[in-house]
Amino acid sequence: MRSAILVLNAGSSSLKFSLCGRDGSAMRTLLHGQIDALAATPHFVAKEADGTTIAEKRWTSAIGHDDATAHALAFALSRVPEGGLEGIGHRVVHGGSSFVGPVRVDAGVLAALEALVPLAPLHQPHNLAPIRALLAQAPDLPQVACFDTAFHHDQPAVARAYALPARITDRGVCRYGFHGLSYESIAGRLAEVDPDADRGRTIVLHLGNGASLCAMAAGRSVATSMGFTALDGLPMGTRSGAIDPGVVLHLMDAFGMDVRGVEHLLYHESGLLGVSGIASDMRVLEASADPRAAAAIDLFVYRIGREIGSAAAALGGVDALVFTAGIGEHSARIREAVCRAAEWLGVVVDPAANATHGPRITKPDSRVRAWVIPTDEEGMIARHVASVLAMGRP
């Protein structure tokens, strides 16, 4: 193992990290972990690739992203192989129209990414916090930003457009799509799992606390359920998903809600949590006998089924479905329900294979194949870092 790449994924109150070892073109996760509850009583934990805990630390008071980044970096440096730390990769939610691929970060790039904060105010500031901290703490250490929007940038123009006046759309209001690093990871695996799907029409379902789907033709994004923000499309853990814009107007008019109040409702009080009144975690809902939990699950599955129909129309048919992310990879109940909702497309689920998480979960005579493929966003970011840094070498 000649060198390593550190991957950072910062949220509002957490910092996740992975240390990936690189030896030529091969890449594997050496360790991973996170620091959560940054604003309360932070907790650091690091684990080997097999899940064995190797380090842990607790703070008694809040720390900022700067301190969390410094701690993660120091720990990574203490564990890197003999080749040292080659660079750091960051997941950045929004690249706007300008950043359509991974890019090495300097002060100018950081300023341009900060200008995109209004397009993703709940995600972008936190994604950028470790970048800013590392530019000050370790200015000679290469940093690469990798974007969740980039995978979708070459969709057909009509798929990205809103029916709004040019004075609005000319200022960047369009469908960007998100979860692109996850979809790019799956696209890179299709050739080995299902070569026909790799060449054909595939609908990938990224189902987790954040949920979306992507219609891919020959591994390229054709359409996706998220739009201008990561609020659109499928219901999620606490996010509403697609909603009639007239509802927003009604909330402001009849309920007296202001913009921030509506924002909080749609991002933090809706989705599975809002419908069930119990939890945003699918595992809790599946274990509950409360009819409200069943109602939330039913709505989740129904909306996925409708979005699959939309994606199939955008593709002109479908050859394969892929389930990924937390719910997609681990909930046999949700996968079976979604497959049954897609029977009209030719999906014939195999309950026994589905119960053991596949990887193929449809019967041999199923016209549309369905797979469970784990996503690897961290590995995707690490590969991007390696590629960008290789391009910059003499």
Backbone torsions as a table, in degrees:
resi	resn	phi	psi	omega
1	MET	NA	113.6	-170.1
2	ARG	-88.8	-34.1	-177.0
3	SER	-157.7	173.9	-177.0
4	ALA	-136.7	157.8	177.5
5	ILE	-127.4	131.4	178.4
6	LEU	-96.7	130.5	179.0
7	VAL	-111.8	128.2	179.7
8	LEU	-118.7	138.6	178.3
9	ASN	-136.1	101.9	-173.4
10	ALA	-97.6	132.7	172.5
11	GLY	-111.4	-171.1	-176.0
12	SER	-66.5	-34.2	-177.9
13	SER	-132.8	20.5	-178.5
14	SER	-149.7	161.4	173.1
15	LEU	-137.2	112.5	176.2
16	LYS	-95.7	148.1	-179.5
17	PHE	-145.1	153.2	173.3
18	SER	-140.0	140.2	173.8
19	LEU	-108.7	117.3	-176.0
20	CYS	-109.2	128.4	178.7
21	GLY	-86.8	138.6	-177.7
22	ARG	-123.2	129.7	175.2
23	ASP	-138.0	96.6	-172.4
24	GLY	67.2	-127.6	-179.4
25	SER	-87.9	-10.8	-178.6
26	ALA	-77.9	143.5	-178.9
27	MET	-141.8	130.8	176.1
28	ARG	-144.4	151.9	-179.8
29	THR	-76.9	124.5	178.1
30	LEU	-89.2	-41.3	179.1
31	LEU	-160.7	164.0	178.2
32	HIS	-152.3	165.1	179.4
33	GLY	178.3	-167.7	178.8
34	GLN	-162.7	161.3	168.3
35	ILE	-118.4	114.7	-179.0
36	ASP	-112.7	173.9	-179.5
37	ALA	55.0	45.0	-177.2
38	LEU	-58.5	-35.0	-174.9
39	ALA	-87.6	0.7	-178.5
40	ALA	-124.7	-98.6	176.3
41	THR	-122.5	88.9	-172.3
42	PRO	-58.2	146.0	-179.2
43	HIS	-133.2	120.1	177.8
44	PHE	-102.0	133.1	173.7
45	VAL	-142.3	137.8	176.6
46	ALA	-127.2	141.1	-176.5
47	LYS	-133.2	150.9	171.1
48	GLU	-67.4	168.4	-179.6
49	ALA	-58.5	-28.4	-179.2
50	ASP	-85.9	2.9	177.6
51	GLY	97.0	-3.3	178.9
52	THR	-70.9	126.6	179.4
53	THR	-72.3	129.5	-177.3
54	ILE	-118.8	-14.2	178.3
55	ALA	-160.0	148.4	-179.6
56	GLU	-154.3	146.3	179.1
57	LYS	-154.8	145.0	175.7
58	ARG	-126.5	144.8	174.0
59	TRP	-109.4	153.0	-179.6
60	THR	-94.0	-8.4	178.1
61	SER	-145.5	167.7	-173.5
62	ALA	-61.9	149.3	171.0
63	ILE	-129.9	158.5	179.4
64	GLY	-92.3	176.2	177.8
65	HIS	-62.1	-31.0	179.6
66	ASP	-61.3	-49.0	-179.3
67	ASP	-67.9	-39.4	178.7
68	ALA	-62.8	-41.6	178.9
69	THR	-64.4	-43.2	179.5
70	ALA	-61.9	-39.7	-179.6
71	HIS	-67.9	-44.6	179.9
72	ALA	-63.3	-41.6	179.6
73	LEU	-64.4	-45.3	-179.6
74	ALA	-61.4	-41.0	178.6
75	PHE	-65.4	-44.3	179.5
76	ALA	-60.3	-43.7	-179.5
77	LEU	-62.3	-30.8	179.6
78	SER	-75.5	-11.4	-175.4
79	ARG	-119.5	0.5	-175.8
80	VAL	-69.4	151.7	176.0
81	PRO	-69.7	-178.2	-170.8
82	GLU	-62.3	-24.8	-179.6
83	GLY	-75.0	-10.6	178.0
84	GLY	84.1	-179.3	-179.4
85	LEU	-88.0	117.6	-175.3
86	GLU	-81.2	-36.0	-178.3
87	GLY	-179.1	178.4	-178.4
88	ILE	-127.7	133.2	176.3
89	GLY	-110.6	142.8	-178.2
90	HIS	-124.3	137.0	168.2
91	ARG	-81.2	123.0	176.7
92	VAL	-122.3	124.4	-173.2
93	VAL	-62.6	-46.3	-170.1
94	HIS	-119.3	125.0	173.8
95	GLY	-107.8	-0.4	-179.6
96	GLY	61.3	-153.8	179.7
97	SER	-89.3	-13.8	-174.1
98	SER	-90.6	-37.0	-175.3
99	PHE	-99.8	97.7	-174.7
100	VAL	-110.2	13.3	176.6
101	GLY	-164.6	168.9	-179.9
102	PRO	-61.1	147.1	-175.7
103	VAL	-143.1	141.1	174.6
104	ARG	-72.1	136.3	-171.6
105	VAL	-96.2	133.0	167.3
106	ASP	-132.5	-173.6	-176.7
107	ALA	-60.6	-37.2	-180.0
108	GLY	-67.0	-42.8	178.1
109	VAL	-64.8	-42.3	178.7
110	LEU	-59.3	-42.5	178.7
111	ALA	-61.9	-40.7	179.0
112	ALA	-66.1	-36.6	178.9
113	LEU	-71.9	-33.6	176.3
114	GLU	-65.6	-30.2	178.1
115	ALA	-67.5	-16.7	179.3
116	LEU	-89.4	-0.7	-178.8
117	VAL	-53.7	-40.3	179.0
118	PRO	-60.8	-20.4	178.8
119	LEU	-82.9	-18.4	178.8
120	ALA	-149.0	65.0	-171.6
121	PRO	-65.9	-22.8	-178.3
122	LEU	-90.5	-10.0	-177.1
123	HIS	-121.0	-47.1	-170.1
124	GLN	-58.2	-44.8	-178.0
125	PRO	-58.2	-38.5	-178.6
126	HIS	-73.7	-37.3	176.5
127	ASN	-60.0	-35.8	-175.3
128	LEU	-84.7	-17.9	-176.1
129	ALA	-57.6	-46.5	178.4
130	PRO	-66.8	-32.7	178.0
131	ILE	-61.8	-47.1	180.0
132	ARG	-62.4	-42.3	-179.0
133	ALA	-63.7	-42.0	-177.4
134	LEU	-72.9	-29.9	174.9
135	LEU	-61.7	-30.3	177.8
136	ALA	-86.8	-39.4	-173.8
137	GLN	-81.1	-36.4	-175.7
138	ALA	-143.4	68.0	-171.9
139	PRO	-62.0	-21.2	-179.0
140	ASP	-89.6	-5.9	-179.5
141	LEU	-85.5	119.8	-176.8
142	PRO	-62.5	137.3	176.5
143	GLN	-123.5	141.1	179.8
144	VAL	-129.4	128.2	176.1
145	ALA	-94.3	132.8	179.4
146	CYS	-122.8	135.0	-164.6
147	PHE	-111.8	136.9	177.3
148	ASP	-72.2	-18.1	179.8
149	THR	-88.4	-18.7	-168.1
150	ALA	-63.2	-37.5	-176.0
151	PHE	-60.6	-25.5	-175.0
152	HIS	-97.5	1.3	-166.8
153	HIS	-67.1	-24.6	-178.0
154	ASP	-103.0	23.9	169.7
155	GLN	-59.5	156.4	173.9
156	PRO	-54.7	143.9	-177.8
157	ALA	-55.1	-37.4	-177.6
158	VAL	-66.9	-28.2	179.6
159	ALA	-75.1	-20.4	-177.3
160	ARG	-98.9	-7.0	-170.3
161	ALA	-88.2	147.0	167.9
162	TYR	-108.1	150.7	178.7
163	ALA	-83.9	67.2	-178.7
164	LEU	-126.2	160.7	178.7
165	PRO	-60.9	151.8	-179.0
166	ALA	-60.1	-30.3	-179.7
167	ARG	-64.3	-19.3	176.4
168	ILE	-93.7	-51.8	-176.1
169	THR	-66.8	-28.2	178.0
170	ASP	-67.2	-14.3	179.2
171	ARG	-101.1	23.3	171.6
172	GLY	93.5	9.4	178.4
173	VAL	-85.7	102.9	-179.9
174	CYS	-155.9	179.4	177.2
175	ARG	-85.5	113.5	179.7
176	TYR	-92.8	-42.7	-174.7
177	GLY	79.1	152.1	-176.3
178	PHE	-139.0	-170.4	-174.6
179	HIS	57.8	24.2	-174.9
180	GLY	-64.1	-33.3	179.3
181	LEU	-66.7	-35.9	176.0
182	SER	-66.3	-46.1	-179.2
183	TYR	-65.9	-36.3	177.9
184	GLU	-65.2	-38.0	176.7
185	SER	-61.6	-45.3	179.7
186	ILE	-66.5	-41.5	178.7
187	ALA	-58.2	-35.1	179.6
188	GLY	-72.7	-18.1	179.7
189	ARG	-95.1	-18.8	-171.2
190	LEU	-59.3	-39.0	-175.9
191	ALA	-59.4	-36.6	-179.5
192	GLU	-83.1	-26.9	-177.7
193	VAL	-88.3	-45.2	-175.2
194	ASP	-149.9	86.7	-176.7
195	PRO	-56.9	-34.1	178.9
196	ASP	-66.1	-40.0	177.1
197	ALA	-66.5	-37.6	178.2
198	ASP	-58.7	-36.4	179.2
199	ARG	-88.7	-14.1	-170.8
200	GLY	-111.8	-135.7	-170.7
201	ARG	-116.3	117.3	-174.0
202	THR	-129.7	137.9	173.0
203	ILE	-109.5	117.5	-179.9
204	VAL	-100.7	129.0	-179.2
205	LEU	-107.9	104.9	175.8
206	HIS	-91.6	99.1	-174.2
207	LEU	-114.4	106.9	177.3
208	GLY	-147.4	-154.4	174.3
209	ASN	-60.4	-35.5	164.7
210	GLY	-101.3	137.8	-173.9
211	ALA	-136.2	139.5	175.8
212	SER	-160.3	173.7	171.7
213	LEU	-137.1	159.5	-177.6
214	CYS	-136.9	130.1	173.7
215	ALA	-90.6	120.4	-176.8
216	MET	-120.2	131.4	173.7
217	ALA	-111.3	118.7	-177.2
218	ALA	50.7	41.6	175.4
219	GLY	80.5	6.3	-179.6
220	ARG	-114.8	143.4	-178.6
221	SER	-70.0	126.4	177.7
222	VAL	-106.6	-37.1	179.2
223	ALA	-158.5	154.3	178.0
224	THR	-148.2	156.5	-171.5
225	SER	-78.8	-28.5	176.9
226	MET	-80.7	153.6	-173.8
227	GLY	-123.8	-115.0	-179.1
228	PHE	-66.8	-32.2	178.1
229	THR	-130.8	172.4	176.2
230	ALA	-83.8	18.6	177.7
231	LEU	-95.3	-19.0	-171.8
232	ASP	-81.2	163.5	171.2
233	GLY	92.9	-127.1	-174.6
234	LEU	-72.0	149.9	168.3
235	PRO	-61.4	147.5	-177.1
236	MET	-128.0	-166.2	-178.3
237	GLY	-56.4	-53.1	179.2
238	THR	-127.3	-0.4	-178.5
239	ARG	-99.3	145.1	-172.9
240	SER	-71.3	-28.9	-167.2
241	GLY	74.6	-164.1	-175.6
242	ALA	-58.1	136.8	-179.4
243	ILE	-147.0	144.5	177.1
244	ASP	-57.7	124.8	178.6
245	PRO	-58.4	-22.9	176.7
246	GLY	-64.6	-26.3	176.7
247	VAL	-64.3	-39.7	178.9
248	VAL	-62.0	-44.8	178.2
249	LEU	-61.2	-40.4	-179.9
250	HIS	-65.8	-40.6	178.6
251	LEU	-60.9	-39.2	-178.4
252	MET	-74.4	-34.4	-176.4
253	ASP	-82.6	-56.9	-172.9
254	ALA	-82.4	-30.6	-177.6
255	PHE	-100.7	-5.3	178.5
256	GLY	67.9	25.1	-178.1
257	MET	-83.3	142.1	174.7
258	ASP	-92.8	179.8	-175.8
259	VAL	-59.0	-44.7	-178.9
260	ARG	-65.5	-36.1	178.1
261	GLY	-66.0	-43.1	176.9
262	VAL	-64.2	-42.6	179.0
263	GLU	-57.2	-46.9	-178.8
264	HIS	-64.4	-41.2	178.9
265	LEU	-59.7	-49.6	-173.3
266	LEU	-74.9	-30.4	-178.8
267	TYR	-90.2	-33.9	-167.5
268	HIS	-120.5	-14.3	-175.1
269	GLU	-120.6	6.9	-172.4
270	SER	-113.2	-151.8	178.5
271	GLY	61.0	-146.2	-179.0
272	LEU	-59.6	-39.4	178.9
273	LEU	-63.5	-47.3	-176.7
274	GLY	-64.5	-43.8	-177.7
275	VAL	-70.0	-42.5	-176.5
276	SER	-81.3	-31.7	-172.4
277	GLY	68.1	13.3	-174.2
278	ILE	-118.0	-57.1	-173.8
279	ALA	-162.6	159.6	173.9
280	SER	-94.8	-10.2	-175.0
281	ASP	-87.9	120.3	-178.0
282	MET	-60.1	-33.0	179.9
283	ARG	-62.6	-39.2	178.3
284	VAL	-67.2	-42.5	-178.4
285	LEU	-66.3	-40.5	179.7
286	GLU	-65.1	-29.7	-178.9
287	ALA	-85.3	-8.6	-174.6
288	SER	-89.9	143.5	174.0
289	ALA	-93.9	-0.1	-179.4
290	ASP	-67.8	128.9	179.9
291	PRO	-60.2	-23.7	177.6
292	ARG	-68.8	-32.0	176.1
293	ALA	-65.9	-43.7	178.0
294	ALA	-62.7	-37.4	179.2
295	ALA	-64.4	-40.6	178.9
296	ALA	-65.3	-43.1	179.0
297	ILE	-64.0	-43.9	-180.0
298	ASP	-60.8	-41.4	179.4
299	LEU	-66.7	-41.2	178.0
300	PHE	-57.3	-49.3	-178.7
301	VAL	-66.2	-42.8	-179.6
302	TYR	-59.6	-44.7	-178.7
303	ARG	-68.6	-35.3	174.9
304	ILE	-62.2	-43.9	179.0
305	GLY	-59.0	-41.5	178.1
306	ARG	-66.1	-41.3	-179.9
307	GLU	-68.7	-32.2	174.7
308	ILE	-61.9	-41.5	177.0
309	GLY	-60.8	-41.6	178.1
310	SER	-64.2	-43.4	-179.8
311	ALA	-66.1	-39.4	178.1
312	ALA	-62.7	-37.3	177.3
313	ALA	-65.3	-40.5	179.3
314	ALA	-64.6	-30.9	-178.9
315	LEU	-88.9	-17.0	-173.6
316	GLY	74.7	29.4	-177.8
317	GLY	128.9	174.6	-178.3
318	VAL	-146.9	140.2	178.6
319	ASP	-104.6	-28.2	-176.0
320	ALA	-155.1	150.9	169.4
321	LEU	-113.4	144.5	175.2
322	VAL	-128.6	128.2	174.9
323	PHE	-101.4	132.9	178.7
324	THR	-148.6	176.2	-177.6
325	ALA	73.7	-179.1	-167.9
326	GLY	-53.1	-55.2	179.5
327	ILE	-71.3	-44.6	-177.8
328	GLY	-60.8	-35.5	-178.0
329	GLU	-85.0	-23.9	-169.4
330	HIS	-120.7	-13.7	-177.6
331	SER	-101.6	100.1	176.9
332	ALA	-64.4	-34.1	-178.7
333	ARG	-63.2	-46.9	-179.2
334	ILE	-66.8	-43.9	179.7
335	ARG	-59.3	-45.0	-178.7
336	GLU	-64.1	-42.7	180.0
337	ALA	-63.1	-40.9	179.2
338	VAL	-66.5	-42.6	179.1
339	CYS	-62.1	-40.0	179.5
340	ARG	-68.0	-32.9	176.3
341	ALA	-69.0	-20.1	-179.6
342	ALA	-104.5	16.9	179.4
343	GLU	-59.2	-31.3	-178.6
344	TRP	-63.2	-20.7	177.8
345	LEU	-85.4	-11.0	-177.6
346	GLY	106.7	19.9	178.0
347	VAL	-88.4	121.9	177.5
348	VAL	-120.2	100.3	-174.4
349	VAL	-71.2	145.8	173.8
350	ASP	-105.4	101.3	-174.2
351	PRO	-56.9	-37.3	-178.4
352	ALA	-67.2	-45.7	178.3
353	ALA	-65.2	-38.0	179.8
354	ASN	-65.2	-38.1	-178.8
355	ALA	-63.7	-27.2	178.9
356	THR	-101.6	13.9	174.3
357	HIS	66.9	28.9	169.0
358	GLY	73.5	-140.1	22.7
359	PRO	-75.8	-32.1	174.4
360	ARG	-88.5	132.2	-176.2
361	ILE	-120.3	15.4	175.4
362	THR	-115.9	158.2	-179.0
363	LYS	-73.4	159.0	-177.3
364	PRO	-56.9	-30.4	-178.2
365	ASP	-91.2	8.2	178.8
366	SER	-70.7	123.7	-179.0
367	ARG	-65.4	-36.5	175.1
368	VAL	-106.9	123.4	-179.2
369	ARG	-85.6	144.5	176.5
370	ALA	-124.4	137.7	-173.9
371	TRP	-130.1	154.7	167.8
372	VAL	-112.0	114.6	-178.4
373	ILE	-128.2	116.9	178.6
374	PRO	-61.8	137.2	175.7
375	THR	-81.2	156.6	179.6
376	ASP	-142.0	71.4	-179.4
377	GLU	-64.3	-38.9	-178.9
378	GLU	-64.7	-44.0	177.8
379	GLY	-63.3	-36.2	177.9
380	MET	-63.7	-44.3	178.8
381	ILE	-62.6	-43.9	-179.5
382	ALA	-60.8	-40.4	178.6
383	ARG	-65.9	-38.4	176.2
384	HIS	-62.1	-42.6	179.3
385	VAL	-60.0	-47.9	-179.5
386	ALA	-59.0	-40.8	-179.3
387	SER	-66.8	-45.8	-179.3
388	VAL	-63.4	-43.4	-178.1
389	LEU	-69.0	-35.5	178.0
390	ALA	-64.3	-37.1	179.1
391	MET	-66.0	-27.7	-177.4
392	GLY	-86.9	-4.3	-179.8
393	ARG	-80.2	149.2	177.1
394	PRO	-68.1	NA	NA
